[in-house]
Amino acid sequence: MFRPSQRLLTAADYSQVFKDPDHKAGQKELLLLARHNDLAQHRLGLAVAKKHVPTAVKRNIIKRLAREQFRVLAQETPAMDIVVLTRPGARDASSTHIKEALKKQFARLGLSASPS
């Protein structure tokens, strides 16, 4: 279950991540922005644009896959607010490709966010 405490809920939460992200990871289909937070856990925000993914079914698949990858994000990493954004390439990408892209980008975030 994806609890409300694990979500970015307000526009202010999103704008903080958009305004000054500490980490970025992206490719043709997706962009992940992350910012360290002062909480004890990671939080996730989803910005899956109808402009980039016109069908509701595909938007929901992308959101479900993003939540799946978020759940397995290493808890040892510093707590972050993460926003998943779609890009125009997401329209034609298969679900398998999106899943692999998310896995790769979340791994990059986890590695880049770990203390050196």
Beta strands, then each sheet from edge to edge (+ up, - down):
strand 1: 23-26
strand 2: 30-36
strand 3: 43-47
strand 4: 80-86
sheet 1: 1+ 2- 4+ 3+
end
